Amino acid sequence: MSGLTIFREIILKQIVTEESKTRTRQQLQEQMDTLNSRQTEFEENKNKTLTEFSLKGADSTQLNSIRQQFETQATKYHIERDEIRFNMLSVDELKVGDEIVIGSVEGPYELKAGDRLELATKAEIIIKDGLITEIRQ
């Protein structure tokens, strides 16, 4: 009986531990710090650019267009900040022992006649504190 190699999605799940919660909080705080730095730099560049264009005699239509571009970017920073804050709150709500999906990868699977399709398409790798603890098929 011949088979066929297919590629299937393998779900990566993490078992929540105090260590993983602490590590995730640190990563989120680093993301927030980086965002704050980028936004501070953005604000400085925004003011500098608007002043330069004003001094060069840009008309109000040009200045309004530039302001609109800056406002769009500022909105993106606010959305990103809100997402990070939401994730920080979500980490606090996790219970030790919970399994959470952290991503997925693709992997090959040798499919044969008579295989149950459900088993062929479902696979999970369980991770605890950076170590693979279980592979479910």
N, CA, C and O atoms as a printed pandas DataFrame, in Angstrom:
     atom_number atom_name residue_name chain_id  residue_number  x_coord  y_coord  z_coord
0              1         N          MET        A               1    0.854   -1.170    0.000
1              2        CA          MET        A               1    0.000    0.000    0.000
2              3         C          MET        A               1    0.901    1.235    0.000
3              4         O          MET        A               1    1.818    1.345    0.814
4              5         N          SER        A               2    0.635    2.148   -0.906
5              6        CA          SER        A               2    1.469    3.346   -0.982
6              7         C          SER        A               2    0.867    4.463   -0.145
7              8         O          SER        A               2   -0.317    4.455    0.193
8              9         N          GLY        A               3    1.715    5.413    0.172
9             10        CA          GLY        A               3    1.271    6.538    0.983
10            11         C          GLY        A               3    1.545    7.853    0.276
11            12         O          GLY        A               3    2.067    7.904   -0.837
12            13         N          LEU        A               4    1.178    8.885    0.961
13            14        CA          LEU        A               4    1.362   10.221    0.433
14            15         C          LEU        A               4    1.840   11.103    1.576
15            16         O          LEU        A               4    1.256   11.104    2.659
16            17         N          THR        A               5    2.890   11.844    1.328
17            18        CA          THR        A               5    3.375   12.755    2.359
18            19         C          THR        A               5    2.641   14.079    2.213
19            20         O          THR        A               5    2.659   14.710    1.156
20            21         N          ILE        A               6    1.994   14.482    3.302
21            22        CA          ILE        A               6    1.308   15.773    3.322
22            23         C          ILE        A               6    1.975   16.644    4.382
23            24         O          ILE        A               6    2.704   16.149    5.242
24            25         N          PHE        A               7    1.721   17.909    4.308
25            26        CA          PHE        A               7    2.199   18.814    5.350
26            27         C          PHE        A               7    0.999   19.273    6.150
27            28         O          PHE        A               7   -0.016   19.697    5.596
28            29         N          ARG        A               8    1.134   19.182    7.459
29            30        CA          ARG        A               8    0.033   19.538    8.342
30            31         C          ARG        A               8    0.480   20.581    9.346
31            32         O          ARG        A               8    1.664   20.733    9.646
32            33         N          GLU        A               9   -0.506   21.288    9.849
33            34        CA          GLU        A               9   -0.235   22.287   10.880
34            35         C          GLU        A               9   -0.068   21.566   12.209
35            36         O          GLU        A               9   -0.865   20.700   12.566
36            37         N          ILE        A              10    0.972   21.934   12.927
37            38        CA          ILE        A              10    1.221   21.397   14.259
38            39         C          ILE        A              10    1.088   22.561   15.230
39            40         O          ILE        A              10    1.839   23.533   15.151
40            41         N          ILE        A              11    0.134   22.459   16.140
41            42        CA          ILE        A              11   -0.141   23.523   17.095
42            43         C          ILE        A              11    0.890   23.486   18.218
43            44         O          ILE        A              11    1.184   22.423   18.767
44            45         N          LEU        A              12    1.435   24.652   18.555
45            46        CA          LEU        A              12    2.363   24.770   19.683
46            47         C          LEU        A              12    1.588   25.304   20.873
47            48         O          LEU        A              12    0.979   26.371   20.803
48            49         N          LYS        A              13    1.615   24.552   21.971
49            50        CA          LYS        A              13    0.929   24.974   23.187
50            51         C          LYS        A              13    1.939   25.065   24.315
51            52         O          LYS        A              13    2.874   24.271   24.414
52            53         N          GLN        A              14    1.720   26.054   25.156
53            54        CA          GLN        A              14    2.584   26.245   26.314
54            55         C          GLN        A              14    1.786   26.005   27.584
55            56         O          GLN        A              14    0.655   26.474   27.718
56            57         N          ILE        A              15    2.377   25.277   28.506
57            58        CA          ILE        A              15    1.769   25.109   29.821
58            59         C          ILE        A              15    2.197   26.312   30.656
59            60         O          ILE        A              15    3.389   26.588   30.795
60            61         N          VAL        A              16    1.230   27.018   31.203
61            62        CA          VAL        A              16    1.503   28.229   31.973
62            63         C          VAL        A              16    2.149   27.850   33.306
63            64         O          VAL        A              16    1.651   26.997   34.041
64            65         N          THR        A              17    3.277   28.513   33.596
65            66        CA          THR        A              17    3.952   28.382   34.888
66            67         C          THR        A              17    4.240   29.791   35.387
67            68         O          THR        A              17    4.122   30.752   34.628
68            69         N          GLU        A              18    4.610   29.921   36.631
69            70        CA          GLU        A              18    4.992   31.242   37.142
70            71         C          GLU        A              18    6.175   31.788   36.355
71            72         O          GLU        A              18    6.238   32.982   36.062
72            73         N          GLU        A              19    7.113   30.908   36.014
73            74        CA          GLU        A              19    8.282   31.332   35.227
74            75         C          GLU        A              19    7.869   31.862   33.863
75            76         O          GLU        A              19    8.370   32.896   33.420
76            77         N          SER        A              20    6.953   31.157   33.188
77            78        CA          SER        A              20    6.533   31.612   31.857
78            79         C          SER        A              20    5.747   32.914   31.943
79            80         O          SER        A              20    5.860   33.764   31.060
80            81         N          LYS        A              21    4.952   33.080   33.000
81            82        CA          LYS        A              21    4.215   34.339   33.179
82            83         C          LYS        A              21    5.199   35.490   33.404
83            84         O          LYS        A              21    5.037   36.567   32.830
84            85         N          THR        A              22    6.205   35.266   34.229
85            86        CA          THR        A              22    7.210   36.302   34.494
86            87         C          THR        A              22    7.963   36.664   33.225
87            88         O          THR        A              22    8.179   37.841   32.935
88            89         N          ARG        A              23    8.368   35.634   32.460
89            90        CA          ARG        A              23    9.109   35.868   31.215
90            91         C          ARG        A              23    8.250   36.647   30.217
91            92         O          ARG        A              23    8.740   37.554   29.543
92            93         N          THR        A              24    6.962   36.286   30.128
93            94        CA          THR        A              24    6.062   36.976   29.199
94            95         C          THR        A              24    5.844   38.424   29.624
95            96         O          THR        A              24    5.828   39.325   28.785
96            97         N          ARG        A              25    5.675   38.651   30.932
97            98        CA          ARG        A              25    5.538   40.034   31.426
98            99         C          ARG        A              25    6.765   40.867   31.058
99           100         O          ARG        A              25    6.640   42.017   30.637
100          101         N          GLN        A              26    7.953   40.277   31.220
101          102        CA          GLN        A              26    9.193   40.991   30.889
102          103         C          GLN        A              26    9.244   41.317   29.397
103          104         O          GLN        A              26    9.629   42.422   29.014
104          105         N          GLN        A              27    8.859   40.362   28.562
105          106        CA          GLN        A              27    8.854   40.595   27.118
106          107         C          GLN        A              27    7.874   41.705   26.743
107          108         O          GLN        A              27    8.177   42.560   25.910
108          109         N          LEU        A              28    6.705   41.682   27.362
109          110        CA          LEU        A              28    5.715   42.717   27.072
110          111         C          LEU        A              28    6.197   44.081   27.555
111          112         O          LEU        A              28    5.973   45.086   26.881
112          113         N          GLN        A              29    6.855   44.133   28.708
113          114        CA          GLN        A              29    7.383   45.397   29.208
114          115         C          GLN        A              29    8.473   45.926   28.273
115          116         O          GLN        A              29    8.557   47.130   28.031
116          117         N          GLU        A              30    9.305   45.023   27.751
117          118        CA          GLU        A              30   10.334   45.432   26.785
118          119         C          GLU        A              30    9.685   45.984   25.515
119          120         O          GLU        A              30   10.155   46.973   24.952
120          121         N          GLN        A              31    8.603   45.340   25.066
121          122        CA          GLN        A              31    7.877   45.844   23.896
122          123         C          GLN        A              31    7.315   47.231   24.166
123          124         O          GLN        A              31    7.366   48.108   23.304
124          125         N          MET        A              32    6.776   47.428   25.374
125          126        CA          MET        A              32    6.215   48.733   25.742
126          127         C          MET        A              32    7.317   49.784   25.796
127          128         O          MET        A              32    7.128   50.899   25.310
128          129         N          ASP        A              33    8.462   49.447   26.378
129          130        CA          ASP        A              33    9.579   50.395   26.453
130          131         C          ASP        A              33   10.062   50.777   25.058
131          132         O          ASP        A              33   10.337   51.947   24.791
132          133         N          THR        A              34   10.165   49.789   24.170
133          134        CA          THR        A              34   10.585   50.056   22.789
134          135         C          THR        A              34    9.567   50.951   22.094
135          136         O          THR        A              34    9.935   51.892   21.390
136          137         N          LEU        A              35    8.300   50.656   22.291
137          138        CA          LEU        A              35    7.240   51.478   21.699
138          139         C          LEU        A              35    7.314   52.904   22.217
139          140         O          LEU        A              35    7.200   53.851   21.438
140          141         N          ASN        A              36    7.502   53.072   23.511
141          142        CA          ASN        A              36    7.608   54.417   24.084
142          143         C          ASN        A              36    8.786   55.183   23.488
143          144         O          ASN        A              36    8.670   56.374   23.197
144          145         N          SER        A              37    9.908   54.510   23.308
145          146        CA          SER        A              37   11.080   55.156   22.703
146          147         C          SER        A              37   10.798   55.568   21.262
147          148         O          SER        A              37   11.130   56.676   20.840
148          149         N          ARG        A              38   10.174   54.648   20.510
149          150        CA          ARG        A              38    9.846   54.961   19.118
150          151         C          ARG        A              38    8.870   56.122   19.038
151          152         O          ARG        A              38    8.988   56.973   18.157
152          153         N          GLN        A              39    7.902   56.163   19.956
153          154        CA          GLN        A              39    6.916   57.231   19.914
154          155         C          GLN        A              39    7.545   58.567   20.307
155          156         O          GLN        A              39    7.208   59.595   19.720
156          157         N          THR        A              40    8.435   58.573   21.271
157          158        CA          THR        A              40    9.122   59.802   21.654
158          159         C          THR        A              40    9.928   60.343   20.476
159          160         O          THR        A              40    9.888   61.537   20.180
160          161         N          GLU        A              41   10.654   59.456   19.813
161          162        CA          GLU        A              41   11.428   59.849   18.634
162          163         C          GLU        A              41   10.504   60.355   17.532
163          164         O          GLU        A              41   10.807   61.344   16.865
164          165         N          PHE        A              42    9.388   59.680   17.347
165          166        CA          PHE        A              42    8.393   60.081   16.351
166          167         C          PHE        A              42    7.877   61.494   16.630
167          168         O          PHE        A              42    7.784   62.314   15.716
168          169         N          GLU        A              43    7.544   61.776   17.884
169          170        CA          GLU        A              43    7.020   63.094   18.252
170          171         C          GLU        A              43    8.056   64.186   17.979
171          172         O          GLU        A              43    7.724   65.261   17.480
172          173         N          GLU        A              44    9.310   63.895   18.312
173          174        CA          GLU        A              44   10.375   64.870   18.057
174          175         C          GLU        A              44   10.522   65.128   16.561
175          176         O          GLU        A              44   10.646   66.277   16.137
176          177         N          ASN        A              45   10.510   64.072   15.768
177          178        CA          ASN        A              45   10.631   64.211   14.319
178          179         C          ASN        A              45    9.421   64.917   13.723
179          180         O          ASN        A              45    9.550   65.693   12.776
180          181         N          LYS        A              46    8.242   64.645   14.283
181          182        CA          LYS        A              46    7.021   65.282   13.797
182          183         C          LYS        A              46    7.119   66.797   13.952
183          184         O          LYS        A              46    6.877   67.545   13.004
184          185         N          ASN        A              47    7.473   67.237   15.149
185          186        CA          ASN        A              47    7.573   68.678   15.397
186          187         C          ASN        A              47    8.649   69.318   14.532
187          188         O          ASN        A              47    8.459   70.413   14.002
188          189         N          LYS        A              48    9.772   68.638   14.393
189          190        CA          LYS        A              48   10.870   69.154   13.573
190          191         C          LYS        A              48   10.437   69.265   12.104
191          192         O          LYS        A              48   10.708   70.272   11.450
192          193         N          THR        A              49    9.778   68.249   11.601
193          194        CA          THR        A              49    9.344   68.232   10.201
194          195         C          THR        A              49    8.309   69.314    9.930
195          196         O          THR        A              49    8.399   70.020    8.926
196          197         N          LEU        A              50    7.330   69.449   10.815
197          198        CA          LEU        A              50    6.308   70.476   10.622
198          199         C          LEU        A              50    6.927   71.876   10.644
199          200         O          LEU        A              50    6.545   72.740    9.854
200          201         N          THR        A              51    7.877   72.092   11.545
201          202        CA          THR        A              51    8.552   73.395   11.611
202          203         C          THR        A              51    9.334   73.658   10.327
203          204         O          THR        A              51    9.284   74.759    9.778
204          205         N          GLU        A              52   10.056   72.643    9.850
205          206        CA          GLU        A              52   10.837   72.808    8.619
206          207         C          GLU        A              52    9.938   73.139    7.434
207          208         O          GLU        A              52   10.246   74.037    6.651
208          209         N          PHE        A              53    8.834   72.420    7.302
209          210        CA          PHE        A              53    7.933   72.673    6.181
210          211         C          PHE        A              53    7.296   74.057    6.288
211          212         O          PHE        A              53    7.083   74.724    5.275
212          213         N          SER        A              54    6.995   74.486    7.501
213          214        CA          SER        A              54    6.426   75.829    7.689
214          215         C          SER        A              54    7.434   76.890    7.284
215          216         O          SER        A              54    7.091   77.866    6.617
216          217         N          LEU        A              55    8.680   76.689    7.694
217          218        CA          LEU        A              55    9.724   77.664    7.372
218          219         C          LEU        A              55   10.032   77.698    5.877
219          220         O          LEU        A              55   10.441   78.735    5.354
220          221         N          LYS        A              56    9.844   76.595    5.201
221          222        CA          LYS        A              56   10.101   76.537    3.764
222          223         C          LYS        A              56    8.926   77.077    2.955
223          224         O          LYS        A              56    8.975   77.125    1.726
224          225         N          GLY        A              57    7.873   77.480    3.657
225          226        CA          GLY        A              57    6.751   78.111    2.974
226          227         C          GLY        A              57    5.701   77.151    2.458
227          228         O          GLY        A              57    4.995   77.470    1.501
228          229         N          ALA        A              58    5.582   75.988    3.063
229          230        CA          ALA        A              58    4.551   75.038    2.637
230          231         C          ALA        A              58    3.177   75.663    2.871
231          232         O          ALA        A              58    2.951   76.347    3.869
232          233         N          ASP        A              59    2.274   75.415    1.938
233          234        CA          ASP        A              59    0.929   75.970    2.115
234          235         C          ASP        A              59    0.128   75.109    3.091
235          236         O          ASP        A              59    0.564   74.030    3.490
236          237         N          SER        A              60   -1.044   75.606    3.464
237          238        CA          SER        A              60   -1.842   74.926    4.498
238          239         C          SER        A              60   -2.292   73.534    4.052
239          240         O          SER        A              60   -2.435   72.638    4.884
240          241         N          THR        A              61   -2.516   73.342    2.756
241          242        CA          THR        A              61   -2.920   72.022    2.260
242          243         C          THR        A              61   -1.809   71.012    2.467
243          244         O          THR        A              61   -2.059   69.885    2.895
244          245         N          GLN        A              62   -0.587   71.413    2.166
245          246        CA          GLN        A              62    0.560   70.522    2.357
246          247         C          GLN        A              62    0.759   70.215    3.851
247          248         O          GLN        A              62    0.981   69.067    4.236
248          249         N          LEU        A              63    0.676   71.250    4.670
249          250        CA          LEU        A              63    0.858   71.050    6.113
250          251         C          LEU        A              63   -0.232   70.143    6.690
251          252         O          LEU        A              63    0.044   69.284    7.527
252          253         N          ASN        A              64   -1.468   70.344    6.236
253          254        CA          ASN        A              64   -2.558   69.487    6.704
254          255         C          ASN        A              64   -2.359   68.030    6.277
255          256         O          ASN        A              64   -2.669   67.108    7.030
256          257         N          SER        A              65   -1.846   67.837    5.080
257          258        CA          SER        A              65   -1.571   66.491    4.592
258          259         C          SER        A              65   -0.488   65.825    5.451
259          260         O          SER        A              65   -0.605   64.655    5.816
260          261         N          ILE        A              66    0.548   66.574    5.762
261          262        CA          ILE        A              66    1.632   66.054    6.604
262          263         C          ILE        A              66    1.108   65.757    8.002
263          264         O          ILE        A              66    1.419   64.714    8.578
264          265         N          ARG        A              67    0.310   66.677    8.549
265          266        CA          ARG        A              67   -0.276   66.452    9.881
266          267         C          ARG        A              67   -1.130   65.189    9.896
267          268         O          ARG        A              67   -1.091   64.418   10.855
268          269         N          GLN        A              68   -1.900   64.979    8.831
269          270        CA          GLN        A              68   -2.763   63.798    8.743
270          271         C          GLN        A              68   -1.926   62.513    8.747
271          272         O          GLN        A              68   -2.289   61.528    9.391
272          273         N          GLN        A              69   -0.811   62.537    8.025
273          274        CA          GLN        A              69    0.071   61.369    8.015
274          275         C          GLN        A              69    0.622   61.099    9.417
275          276         O          GLN        A              69    0.691   59.952    9.860
276          277         N          PHE        A              70    1.007   62.163   10.098
277          278        CA          PHE        A              70    1.511   62.013   11.464
278          279         C          PHE        A              70    0.413   61.511   12.406
279          280         O          PHE        A              70    0.682   60.686   13.279
280          281         N          GLU        A              71   -0.800   61.992   12.242
281          282        CA          GLU        A              71   -1.909   61.547   13.083
282          283         C          GLU        A              71   -2.212   60.064   12.861
283          284         O          GLU        A              71   -2.524   59.336   13.804
284          285         N          THR        A              72   -2.117   59.631   11.610
285          286        CA          THR        A              72   -2.334   58.217   11.293
286          287         C          THR        A              72   -1.303   57.358   12.015
287          288         O          THR        A              72   -1.636   56.324   12.594
288          289         N          GLN        A              73   -0.049   57.798   11.976
289          290        CA          GLN        A              73    1.008   57.048   12.654
290          291         C          GLN        A              73    0.814   57.090   14.171
291          292         O          GLN        A              73    1.033   56.083   14.843
292          293         N          ALA        A              74    0.417   58.210   14.708
293          294        CA          ALA        A              74    0.178   58.321   16.149
294          295         C          ALA        A              74   -0.932   57.369   16.582
295          296         O          ALA        A              74   -0.854   56.752   17.644
296          297         N          THR        A              75   -1.965   57.256   15.750
297          298        CA          THR        A              75   -3.063   56.328   16.043
298          299         C          THR        A              75   -2.540   54.893   16.078
299          300         O          THR        A              75   -2.945   54.108   16.935
300          301         N          LYS        A              76   -1.648   54.548   15.156
301          302        CA          LYS        A              76   -1.063   53.203   15.149
302          303         C          LYS        A              76   -0.298   52.941   16.449
303          304         O          LYS        A              76   -0.372   51.843   17.001
304          305         N          TYR        A              77    0.427   53.934   16.933
305          306        CA          TYR        A              77    1.151   53.777   18.197
306          307         C          TYR        A              77    0.174   53.554   19.354
307          308         O          TYR        A              77    0.426   52.723   20.227
308          309         N          HIS        A              78   -0.920   54.280   19.363
309          310        CA          HIS        A              78   -1.907   54.124   20.437
310          311         C          HIS        A              78   -2.550   52.730   20.398
311          312         O          HIS        A              78   -2.774   52.113   21.439
312          313         N          ILE        A              79   -2.837   52.254   19.207
313          314        CA          ILE        A              79   -3.420   50.915   19.062
314          315         C          ILE        A              79   -2.436   49.865   19.551
315          316         O          ILE        A              79   -2.812   48.946   20.279
316          317         N          GLU        A              80   -1.184   50.000   19.155
317          318        CA          GLU        A              80   -0.160   49.047   19.580
318          319         C          GLU        A              80    0.006   49.062   21.099
319          320         O          GLU        A              80    0.156   48.011   21.722
320          321         N          ARG        A              81   -0.020   50.250   21.687
321          322        CA          ARG        A              81    0.091   50.376   23.155
322          323         C          ARG        A              81   -1.098   49.682   23.835
323          324         O          ARG        A              81   -0.922   48.968   24.822
324          325         N          ASP        A              82   -2.298   49.895   23.304
325          326        CA          ASP        A              82   -3.485   49.255   23.870
326          327         C          ASP        A              82   -3.388   47.728   23.781
327          328         O          ASP        A              82   -3.783   47.025   24.712
328          329         N          GLU        A              83   -2.863   47.220   22.667
329          330        CA          GLU        A              83   -2.709   45.770   22.511
330          331         C          GLU        A              83   -1.726   45.213   23.536
331          332         O          GLU        A              83   -1.970   44.160   24.124
332          333         N          ILE        A              84   -0.629   45.909   23.749
333          334        CA          ILE        A              84    0.358   45.454   24.735
334          335         C          ILE        A              84   -0.251   45.478   26.130
335          336         O          ILE        A              84   -0.073   44.534   26.900
336          337         N          ARG        A              85   -0.960   46.536   26.457
337          338        CA          ARG        A              85   -1.613   46.613   27.775
338          339         C          ARG        A              85   -2.622   45.481   27.949
339          340         O          ARG        A              85   -2.683   44.857   29.009
340          341         N          PHE        A              86   -3.406   45.219   26.917
341          342        CA          PHE        A              86   -4.376   44.126   26.977
342          343         C          PHE        A              86   -3.663   42.801   27.225
343          344         O          PHE        A              86   -4.103   41.995   28.044
344          345         N          ASN        A              87   -2.554   42.581   26.510
345          346        CA          ASN        A              87   -1.796   41.343   26.693
346          347         C          ASN        A              87   -1.222   41.246   28.104
347          348         O          ASN        A              87   -1.171   40.160   28.680
348          349         N          MET        A              88   -0.793   42.373   28.660
349          350        CA          MET        A              88   -0.281   42.369   30.035
350          351         C          MET        A              88   -1.376   41.941   31.016
351          352         O          MET        A              88   -1.133   41.149   31.927
352          353         N          LEU        A              89   -2.577   42.473   30.816
353          354        CA          LEU        A              89   -3.695   42.088   31.677
354          355         C          LEU        A              89   -4.063   40.619   31.479
355          356         O          LEU        A              89   -4.406   39.924   32.436
356          357         N          SER        A              90   -3.992   40.156   30.249
357          358        CA          SER        A              90   -4.326   38.760   29.955
358          359         C          SER        A              90   -3.357   37.803   30.633
359          360         O          SER        A              90   -3.772   36.747   31.110
360          361         N          VAL        A              91   -2.083   38.149   30.687
361          362        CA          VAL        A              91   -1.083   37.309   31.349
362          363         C          VAL        A              91   -1.435   37.156   32.823
363          364         O          VAL        A              91   -1.326   36.066   33.385
364          365         N          ASP        A              92   -1.856   38.248   33.442
365          366        CA          ASP        A              92   -2.200   38.204   34.864
366          367         C          ASP        A              92   -3.391   37.281   35.135
367          368         O          ASP        A              92   -3.508   36.729   36.229
368          369         N          GLU        A              93   -4.269   37.112   34.150
369          370        CA          GLU        A              93   -5.460   36.282   34.327
370          371         C          GLU        A              93   -5.193   34.798   34.106
371          372         O          GLU        A              93   -6.025   33.962   34.460
372          373         N          LEU        A              94   -4.034   34.459   33.520
373          374        CA          LEU        A              94   -3.725   33.044   33.262
374          375         C          LEU        A              94   -3.495   32.309   34.574
375          376         O          LEU        A              94   -2.943   32.851   35.531
376          377         N          LYS        A              95   -3.934   31.063   34.584
377          378        CA          LYS        A              95   -3.748   30.217   35.763
378          379         C          LYS        A              95   -2.619   29.234   35.489
379          380         O          LYS        A              95   -2.497   28.704   34.385
380          381         N          VAL        A              96   -1.800   28.999   36.501
381          382        CA          VAL        A              96   -0.723   28.026   36.374
382          383         C          VAL        A              96   -1.339   26.675   36.014
383          384         O          VAL        A              96   -2.294   26.225   36.646
384          385         N          GLY        A              97   -0.781   26.044   34.996
385          386        CA          GLY        A              97   -1.290   24.757   34.527
386          387         C          GLY        A              97   -2.146   24.860   33.280
387          388         O          GLY        A              97   -2.347   23.861   32.588
388          389         N          ASP        A              98   -2.658   26.055   32.976
389          390        CA          ASP        A              98   -3.429   26.245   31.744
390          391         C          ASP        A              98   -2.532   25.961   30.542
391          392         O          ASP        A              98   -1.317   26.155   30.598
392          393         N          GLU        A              99   -3.148   25.500   29.457
393          394        CA          GLU        A              99   -2.443   25.345   28.190
394          395         C          GLU        A              99   -2.923   26.449   27.261
395          396         O          GLU        A              99   -4.124   26.634   27.064
396          397         N          ILE        A             100   -1.969   27.181   26.692
397          398        CA          ILE        A             100   -2.326   28.252   25.773
398          399         C          ILE        A             100   -1.614   28.026   24.439
399          400         O          ILE        A             100   -0.481   27.547   24.404
400          401         N          VAL        A             101   -2.281   28.369   23.361
401          402        CA          VAL        A             101   -1.696   28.257   22.026
402          403         C          VAL        A             101   -0.744   29.429   21.831
403          404         O          VAL        A             101   -1.120   30.588   22.005
404          405         N          ILE        A             102    0.500   29.109   21.466
405          406        CA          ILE        A             102    1.491   30.165   21.255
406          407         C          ILE        A             102    1.935   30.270   19.798
407          408         O          ILE        A             102    2.714   31.155   19.445
408          409         N          GLY        A             103    1.439   29.369   18.957
409          410        CA          GLY        A             103    1.806   29.431   17.553
410          411         C          GLY        A             103    1.575   28.102   16.873
411          412         O          GLY        A             103    0.908   27.213   17.401
412          413         N          SER        A             104    2.144   27.992   15.689
413          414        CA          SER        A             104    2.054   26.737   14.947
414          415         C          SER        A             104    3.228   26.632   13.987
415          416         O          SER        A             104    3.856   27.627   13.627
416          417         N          VAL        A             105    3.501   25.412   13.588
417          418        CA          VAL        A             105    4.521   25.125   12.583
418          419         C          VAL        A             105    3.927   24.094   11.630
419          420         O          VAL        A             105    2.895   23.491   11.923
420          421         N          GLU        A             106    4.575   23.898   10.498
421          422        CA          GLU        A             106    4.144   22.858    9.578
422          423         C          GLU        A             106    5.109   21.698    9.666
423          424         O          GLU        A             106    6.310   21.878    9.867
424          425         N          GLY        A             107    4.562   20.503    9.513
425          426        CA          GLY        A             107    5.407   19.320    9.536
426          427         C          GLY        A             107    4.847   18.260    8.613
427          428         O          GLY        A             107    3.647   18.240    8.339
428          429         N          PRO        A             108    5.721   17.365    8.125
429          430        CA          PRO        A             108    5.261   16.313    7.213
430          431         C          PRO        A             108    4.532   15.204    7.958
431          432         O          PRO        A             108    4.775   14.966    9.141
432          433         N          TYR        A             109    3.637   14.532    7.247
433          434        CA          TYR        A             109    2.909   13.388    7.794
434          435         C          TYR        A             109    2.713   12.406    6.654
435          436         O          TYR        A             109    2.283   12.782    5.564
436          437         N          GLU        A             110    3.033   11.139    6.912
437          438        CA          GLU        A             110    2.870   10.107    5.899
438          439         C          GLU        A             110    1.442    9.572    5.968
439          440         O          GLU        A             110    1.089    8.833    6.887
440          441         N          LEU        A             111    0.639    9.949    5.004
441          442        CA          LEU        A             111   -0.777    9.585    4.949
442          443         C          LEU        A             111   -0.920    8.289    4.152
443          444         O          LEU        A             111   -0.353    8.149    3.068
444          445         N          LYS        A             112   -1.693    7.335    4.709
445          446        CA          LYS        A             112   -1.906    6.050    4.040
446          447         C          LYS        A             112   -3.410    5.781    3.941
447          448         O          LYS        A             112   -4.196    6.306    4.730
448          449         N          ALA        A             113   -3.786    4.983    2.992
449          450        CA          ALA        A             113   -5.189    4.574    2.860
450          451         C          ALA        A             113   -5.602    3.889    4.151
451          452         O          ALA        A             113   -4.867    3.060    4.688
452          453         N          GLY        A             114   -6.770    4.235    4.638
453          454        CA          GLY        A             114   -7.276    3.655    5.870
454          455         C          GLY        A             114   -7.002    4.515    7.099
455          456         O          GLY        A             114   -7.568    4.266    8.163
456          457         N          ASP        A             115   -6.122    5.548    6.964
457          458        CA          ASP        A             115   -5.863    6.454    8.084
458          459         C          ASP        A             115   -7.097    7.298    8.347
459          460         O          ASP        A             115   -7.837    7.648    7.428
460          461         N          ARG        A             116   -7.303    7.615    9.603
461          462        CA          ARG        A             116   -8.380    8.538    9.954
462          463         C          ARG        A             116   -7.875    9.951    9.682
463          464         O          ARG        A             116   -6.828   10.353   10.190
464          465         N          LEU        A             117   -8.617   10.691    8.886
465          466        CA          LEU        A             117   -8.201   12.034    8.495
466          467         C          LEU        A             117   -8.016   12.928    9.718
467          468         O          LEU        A             117   -7.093   13.742    9.759
468          469         N          GLU        A             118   -8.880   12.780   10.702
469          470        CA          GLU        A             118   -8.788   13.607   11.912
470          471         C          GLU        A             118   -7.437   13.427   12.602
471          472         O          GLU        A             118   -6.841   14.400   13.066
472          473         N          LEU        A             119   -6.962   12.202   12.670
473          474        CA          LEU        A             119   -5.665   11.948   13.306
474          475         C          LEU        A             119   -4.509   12.481   12.462
475          476         O          LEU        A             119   -3.486   12.918   12.989
476          477         N          ALA        A             120   -4.691   12.437   11.147
477          478        CA          ALA        A             120   -3.633   12.891   10.248
478          479         C          ALA        A             120   -3.466   14.404   10.273
479          480         O          ALA        A             120   -2.386   14.919    9.984
480          481         N          THR        A             121   -4.526   15.108   10.617
481          482        CA          THR        A             121   -4.457   16.564   10.551
482          483         C          THR        A             121   -4.292   17.226   11.906
483          484         O          THR        A             121   -4.137   18.445   11.984
484          485         N          LYS        A             122   -4.322   16.436   12.981
485          486        CA          LYS        A             122   -4.195   17.025   14.316
486          487         C          LYS        A             122   -2.886   16.602   14.955
487          488         O          LYS        A             122   -2.584   15.414   15.073
488          489         N          ALA        A             123   -2.122   17.593   15.362
489          490        CA          ALA        A             123   -0.898   17.326   16.109
490          491         C          ALA        A             123   -0.602   18.540   16.975
491          492         O          ALA        A             123   -0.874   19.677   16.588
492          493         N          GLU        A             124   -0.044   18.285   18.147
493          494        CA          GLU        A             124    0.287   19.365   19.074
494          495         C          GLU        A             124    1.632   19.074   19.716
495          496         O          GLU        A             124    1.968   17.926   20.008
496          497         N          ILE        A             125    2.384   20.123   19.925
497          498        CA          ILE        A             125    3.617   20.043   20.697
498          499         C          ILE        A             125    3.379   20.844   21.962
499          500         O          ILE        A             125    3.023   22.021   21.903
500          501         N          ILE        A             126    3.576   20.205   23.107
501          502        CA          ILE        A             126    3.339   20.840   24.394
502          503         C          ILE        A             126    4.685   21.249   24.988
503          504         O          ILE        A             126    5.614   20.444   25.068
504          505         N          ILE        A             127    4.775   22.522   25.405
505          506        CA          ILE        A             127    6.023   23.093   25.905
506          507         C          ILE        A             127    5.794   23.607   27.324
507          508         O          ILE        A             127    4.768   24.219   27.620
508          509         N          LYS        A             128    6.757   23.351   28.182
509          510        CA          LYS        A             128    6.702   23.866   29.550
510          511         C          LYS        A             128    8.064   24.447   29.880
511          512         O          LYS        A             128    9.070   23.737   29.870
512          513         N          ASP        A             129    8.092   25.738   30.171
513          514        CA          ASP        A             129    9.332   26.450   30.490
514          515         C          ASP        A             129   10.436   26.201   29.459
515          516         O          ASP        A             129   11.599   25.991   29.804
516          517         N          GLY        A             130   10.037   26.231   28.186
517          518        CA          GLY        A             130   10.993   26.123   27.095
518          519         C          GLY        A             130   11.349   24.707   26.692
519          520         O          GLY        A             130   12.089   24.521   25.726
520          521         N          LEU        A             131   10.854   23.709   27.388
521          522        CA          LEU        A             131   11.158   22.314   27.075
522          523         C          LEU        A             131    9.922   21.612   26.528
523          524         O          LEU        A             131    8.813   21.817   27.021
524          525         N          ILE        A             132   10.119   20.787   25.509
525          526        CA          ILE        A             132    9.022   19.994   24.962
526          527         C          ILE        A             132    8.724   18.883   25.957
527          528         O          ILE        A             132    9.591   18.070   26.279
528          529         N          THR        A             133    7.492   18.860   26.438
529          530        CA          THR        A             133    7.109   17.850   27.426
530          531         C          THR        A             133    6.240   16.756   26.843
531          532         O          THR        A             133    6.136   15.668   27.410
532          533         N          GLU        A             134    5.605   17.044   25.695
533          534        CA          GLU        A             134    4.690   16.058   25.130
534          535         C          GLU        A             134    4.458   16.371   23.662
535          536         O          GLU        A             134    4.466   17.530   23.246
536          537         N          ILE        A             135    4.250   15.311   22.883
537          538        CA          ILE        A             135    3.844   15.447   21.479
538          539         C          ILE        A             135    2.550   14.660   21.347
539          540         O          ILE        A             135    2.516   13.458   21.611
540          541         N          ARG        A             136    1.503   15.328   20.944
541          542        CA          ARG        A             136    0.184   14.691   20.804
542          543         C          ARG        A             136   -0.155   14.553   19.328
543          544         O          ARG        A             136   -0.007   15.482   18.533
544          545         N          GLN        A             137   -0.618   13.344   18.996
545          546        CA          GLN        A             137   -1.022   13.099   17.596
546          547         C          GLN        A             137   -2.406   12.533   17.553
547          548         O          GLN        A             137   -2.927   12.258   16.473
